[in-house]
Amino acid sequence: MSQDRPQADDLIRTVREYIERLAPDLPQAQRFNARVAVHLLGIVEREGNEAADYDAAETDRLRRLLGGDGDLADLNTELCHCIRAGDFDDDWDAMLAHVAETVTNKVRIVDPRRLADK
């Protein structure tokens, strides 16, 4: 059921920020747990804000690469089949560019700091 403000993304951000402010005053073991919680809440925030766009872009790339149609799961299954069958043996560049972009977007969701220097 849809709720009035605050929405889920606002609630998640508020909890993450609260734990971030609380963490420095916690004992070491609890500080680690707080950092883990902050990290996980950050993933949830980024998934809510960005994952749909990344999935749509991945679907579009796969449709162009494979010349087909379907949803993301079906297209990824087809890509795996094509790789195993050697269908990209003469065009690794296109397939690897797609895979690199897909993995980069996944890292942007899980830990974007890993890409800060890239």
One Martini backbone bead per residue (centre of mass of N, CA, C, O) as a GRO file, in nm:
protein
  118
    1MET     BB    1   0.096   0.036   0.023
    2SER     BB    2   0.068   0.359  -0.015
    3GLN     BB    3   0.238   0.633   0.118
    4ASP     BB    4   0.296   0.895   0.263
    5ARG     BB    5   0.494   1.094   0.368
    6PRO     BB    6   0.744   0.919   0.383
    7GLN     BB    7   0.934   0.753   0.179
    8ALA     BB    8   1.139   0.493   0.148
    9ASP     BB    9   1.394   0.656   0.062
   10ASP     BB   10   1.380   0.849   0.306
   11LEU     BB   11   1.398   0.636   0.529
   12ILE     BB   12   1.665   0.507   0.449
   13ARG     BB   13   1.839   0.762   0.461
   14THR     BB   14   1.782   0.831   0.758
   15VAL     BB   15   1.897   0.573   0.880
   16ARG     BB   16   2.179   0.592   0.761
   17GLU     BB   17   2.250   0.871   0.886
   18TYR     BB   18   2.212   0.788   1.180
   19ILE     BB   19   2.428   0.566   1.188
   20GLU     BB   20   2.664   0.746   1.103
   21ARG     BB   21   2.644   0.931   1.360
   22LEU     BB   22   2.664   0.693   1.575
   23ALA     BB   23   2.924   0.518   1.519
   24PRO     BB   24   3.170   0.677   1.661
   25ASP     BB   25   3.033   0.601   1.965
   26LEU     BB   26   3.101   0.314   1.929
   27PRO     BB   27   3.209   0.028   1.967
   28GLN     BB   28   3.400  -0.142   1.758
   29ALA     BB   29   3.206  -0.382   1.689
   30GLN     BB   30   2.959  -0.193   1.636
   31ARG     BB   31   3.089  -0.019   1.418
   32PHE     BB   32   3.106  -0.237   1.208
   33ASN     BB   33   2.802  -0.297   1.194
   34ALA     BB   34   2.728  -0.010   1.108
   35ARG     BB   35   2.885  -0.011   0.841
   36VAL     BB   36   2.728  -0.240   0.716
   37ALA     BB   37   2.450  -0.107   0.729
   38VAL     BB   38   2.522   0.139   0.558
   39HIS     BB   39   2.600  -0.016   0.306
   40LEU     BB   40   2.326  -0.162   0.261
   41LEU     BB   41   2.153   0.095   0.244
   42GLY     BB   42   2.301   0.207  -0.003
   43ILE     BB   43   2.218  -0.014  -0.195
   44VAL     BB   44   1.915   0.028  -0.173
   45GLU     BB   45   1.916   0.317  -0.276
   46ARG     BB   46   2.050   0.265  -0.553
   47GLU     BB   47   1.845   0.064  -0.654
   48GLY     BB   48   1.601   0.261  -0.642
   49ASN     BB   49   1.746   0.489  -0.834
   50GLU     BB   50   1.915   0.293  -1.076
   51ALA     BB   51   1.846  -0.004  -1.168
   52ALA     BB   52   1.632   0.040  -1.389
   53ASP     BB   53   1.821   0.187  -1.586
   54TYR     BB   54   2.033  -0.038  -1.609
   55ASP     BB   55   1.840  -0.256  -1.711
   56ALA     BB   56   1.749  -0.107  -1.967
   57ALA     BB   57   2.031  -0.079  -2.091
   58GLU     BB   58   2.097  -0.380  -2.098
   59THR     BB   59   1.863  -0.465  -2.275
   60ASP     BB   60   1.939  -0.293  -2.519
   61ARG     BB   61   2.221  -0.412  -2.565
   62LEU     BB   62   2.125  -0.706  -2.606
   63ARG     BB   63   1.943  -0.659  -2.848
   64ARG     BB   64   2.169  -0.558  -3.031
   65LEU     BB   65   2.371  -0.795  -2.999
   66LEU     BB   66   2.142  -1.033  -3.066
   67GLY     BB   67   1.885  -0.950  -3.238
   68GLY     BB   68   1.653  -0.937  -3.019
   69ASP     BB   69   1.416  -1.042  -2.774
   70GLY     BB   70   1.319  -0.961  -2.441
   71ASP     BB   71   1.410  -1.017  -2.139
   72LEU     BB   72   1.673  -1.001  -1.937
   73ALA     BB   73   1.693  -1.300  -1.861
   74ASP     BB   74   1.669  -1.417  -2.148
   75LEU     BB   75   1.909  -1.261  -2.271
   76ASN     BB   76   2.126  -1.375  -2.079
   77THR     BB   77   2.085  -1.667  -2.160
   78GLU     BB   78   2.153  -1.623  -2.458
   79LEU     BB   79   2.436  -1.514  -2.420
   80CYS     BB   80   2.554  -1.767  -2.290
   81HIS     BB   81   2.496  -1.952  -2.525
   82CYS     BB   82   2.663  -1.794  -2.739
   83ILE     BB   83   2.933  -1.819  -2.598
   84ARG     BB   84   2.944  -2.131  -2.586
   85ALA     BB   85   2.901  -2.151  -2.913
   86GLY     BB   86   3.093  -1.911  -3.045
   87ASP     BB   87   2.943  -1.643  -3.162
   88PHE     BB   88   3.200  -1.435  -3.053
   89ASP     BB   89   3.482  -1.513  -3.177
   90ASP     BB   90   3.465  -1.256  -3.401
   91ASP     BB   91   3.326  -1.049  -3.147
   92TRP     BB   92   3.445  -0.961  -2.860
   93ASP     BB   93   3.417  -0.653  -2.826
   94ALA     BB   94   3.108  -0.629  -2.799
   95MET     BB   95   3.070  -0.824  -2.562
   96LEU     BB   96   3.277  -0.696  -2.361
   97ALA     BB   97   3.146  -0.417  -2.349
   98HIS     BB   98   2.888  -0.513  -2.223
   99VAL     BB   99   3.004  -0.652  -1.971
  100ALA     BB  100   3.155  -0.406  -1.859
  101GLU     BB  101   2.904  -0.226  -1.821
  102THR     BB  102   2.749  -0.416  -1.635
  103VAL     BB  103   2.959  -0.436  -1.408
  104THR     BB  104   2.985  -0.135  -1.352
  105ASN     BB  105   2.688  -0.099  -1.263
  106LYS     BB  106   2.703  -0.294  -1.026
  107VAL     BB  107   2.922  -0.133  -0.872
  108ARG     BB  108   2.754   0.129  -0.847
  109ILE     BB  109   2.566  -0.011  -0.641
  110VAL     BB  110   2.757  -0.153  -0.428
  111ASP     BB  111   3.057   0.031  -0.486
  112PRO     BB  112   3.139   0.334  -0.613
  113ARG     BB  113   3.427   0.382  -0.491
  114ARG     BB  114   3.573   0.175  -0.688
  115LEU     BB  115   3.536   0.408  -0.937
  116ALA     BB  116   3.664   0.690  -0.866
  117ASP     BB  117   3.962   0.630  -1.019
  118LYS     BB  118   3.842   0.550  -1.326
   0.00000   0.00000   0.00000
